[in-house]
Amino acid sequence: MYRRVLLKLSGESLGGPSGKGISEDMLAAYAREIATAVRAGLQVSIVIGGGNIFRGLSGAGKGFDRVNGDKMGMLATVINSLGLAMAIRSAGVEAEVFTATPMMPVARYYMRDDAVAFMEKGGVSLIAGGTGNPFFTTDSGAALRALEIGADALLKGTRVDGVYTADPEKNPAAVKYDELTFDKALEDHLKVMDQTAFALCREGNMPVIVFDMNAEGNLTRLIKGEKVGTLVHV
């Protein structure tokens, strides 16, 4: 069903139940899922958040300068990407970290053609550092990179199995959407992703699939065309 995707993961997901730090078990579990999908023929790029280490916006509310706080958050995404890249290599698939700002020898500077060429050779391109600019979230970075690399879809891996009418962890009466349009999501104020990322995906006709990345085998089922999560489309 899909040839190339961008997988968006939250930093908190790497922290395990606490959402803090980096869990080796979560790295290994995600790496197995990703490696299986790549072996099935999928080209994968990944954008990871940094909230398990530092979140610039929350830091700004505690006296941090927003610009420098966002820079710290961007560096946190590089740390997470390096960790997941190592885990993917341990699972038997090549992985390379690209960064939005020059960071040699820690990682390669992101250039679209290099990241795409690496995926076409069977490797996983992890694109870190957000957009390289403050005031943009990693959701926005993921939407931008998905459009740049010509992804067939942006897959947003979460701990919830889709988009609901309300937060299912707080409201047990919340109803899950199997699919919905970007306009419907906006109309109902559904928090699929931040508004900048949402606008980029809608204008670029980039479908977004929100799914539970923690359910074993979900990623492979999704790329084979099974109904997994919620599809958001134009």
N, C-alpha and C positions, 0 to 999 in steps of 0.2 A: 504493500500500500504506500509506503514511503521509501524514498531513495536516500534523502539527506534530511536530518533534523537538527535543531538546536535544543538541547536539554537544559532547562533552567532549574537549578537546585537552590534551596535556601541554605545559608550558612548554619542556621539552627539545626537543620536536619543532620548535619555531620556531627553535632554534639550529642546525638542519642537522646534519651528521655529528658535529660536536663537542658538540652539545647545550648550548652556551653562547652567551649573547648572542642577538641576533636576526638571522636571515638574511633579507635582502630577497627572495631567490629562493624561500625556503619560504613567506614571507608571500604572495607573488604566486601560487604554485602552489595554496595552500590557498584563496585568495580566488577563483581561477578555478573550483575545484571547488564551492565554496559558492554562488557566483553562478549557476552552471549549474543547481544543484539548486533555487534560489529561482525561477529563470525557468521551471522545470518545474512550479511550483505549490506547492513545499514551504515551509512556515513554519519558519524556523530561529532558534533561540537558541543561544548559544555560551558555554561556560565554559572558560577557559584556566587552566592552572596557572602557577606562577611559578618553577619550579625552574631555568630557564635563567639566572635573574638571582640569586635568593636563595631558599633553602629553610630555613624557620624551625626545623624539627626537627633538621637537621644542624648548624645554627648553634648550637643549644642545647648540643650536644655539644662545642662549642669555646669555651664561656664566655659565650655570649649568653644573656640572660634569655629563656625560652621565649615569654612573652607578647609582648615587644617583637620577638623574632625572627619570630613569626607575623605581627605587624603589618607588618614589612618584606616578608614573603612576600605579604601581601595587596596591598601597594602594587605589588609586582612583577607581579601579575596584571593590575593596571590598566594598567601600561605595555604589557604584551603585548596587551591588548584594544584599546588605542588604536592600536597598530601594525596589528593585523589589520583593525580598522574602516577605517582609511585605505586599506588594500589592497583591501578589498571595495568601497569607493566607487570606487576606480580601475578596478575590474572592471565598473562600471556598475550596482551595486546599492546602495541606501541602507543605512547601518549606523549604529547608535547604541550608545554605551557607557553602561551603567547600573552604579552602584556600590552595594554593600551598606551603606556609610556615606556620609553627605553629603560630596560632593567637588566642588561647583560652584566655578568654572566649568569644571573639568577634564572632568567627566562628569555625567550626570543621576543623581539619587538613585533607586535601584531601587524601583519600586512595580509589583506584579504586573500590574495593569490597564494601565499605561502600556506595559510591555514587550510584552504581548500585543497591544495595539492597534497598536503599531508593526509587529509581525510581520504582522498581518492586512492592513496596508496595503502589504505587499511588502518591508518592510525586515528587516534582521537585527539582533536584539537581543543584544548581548554583555553578559553579566552578570558583573561583576568584583568583586573584593574578598572572595571566598569567602562565608561566612555573615555576615561582619562580626565574628566572634568568634574568639579564639585557640583552639587545641586541636582545630580542625576542618579537615580537608583540603579541597582543591578537589573531590575525589571526592564528599565529603559535601555540599559546596555544589551540585555538579551534580545529585545525587540530589534534594536539597531543591527546587531550582529546576524540575527536570523535573516533579515532582509539582505544584508551585504553578501552573505555566503550563498544565497539562493536556496534556503531551506524550504522544504515542502510544508513544514509545520514547526511551531514553537511548542515544545512539550514542557509544561510546568509541573514538575514533580513535587508533590506536597505530602502531608501526612493525612490528608482528607481525600476521599475517593471521587471528588468532582466539585462542581459549583452548586450551592444550595440557596434556597430563598432566604436563609439566615444562617448564622454560625451553628452548625450541627453539634458542636461541642458544648454550646451554651443553650441551644434551643432544640430539644428532641423532636419537636413537631416540624422542623425544617424539612423541606422537600427538595430532592435532588433534581437538577436539570440533566437530561441526556444530551441535549444540545440547545443552543440559543444563539441569537445574533448579537453582534456588538451593540447595536442600538437598544436591544432589549436589556442587555446587561447595564448599559448606561441609564436607561429609563428606570430600572429597578434598583439602582445604586448598589449593584453587586460588586464586591471588591475582588475582581478577578486579578487585576494588577493595577499599578498606579496609572494615573490618567495620561501621562506622557507616553508610556509604553503602550497603553491601550490605543491611543490615537495613531501611533506609528503602525501598529498591527492592522488597524481598521483601514487606514489609508493605503497601506501596502498590500492589502488583501492577504495577510498572513494568518492562517487559522491557528488558534491556540487550543491546546488540549490540556485540561487540568486533570491530573490523575494522582492516585496514591502510589508514590515511588517505593514505599516501604513494603508493599505487598509483593512477595516473591513471584517473579514471572510476569508482572504487569507490563513491563516495558516491551518484552518480546511479544506478548499477546496484542498489545496496541499496534506494533509495527506490522503485525500479520493481518491487521484489519478487523480484529475483534472489537466489540463495543467496550471500551474501557474509559472511565472518567467522563468528562463533559467536553463536548466540542463547541467552541465559540467561533463563529464565522461571520462573514459579511451578510 
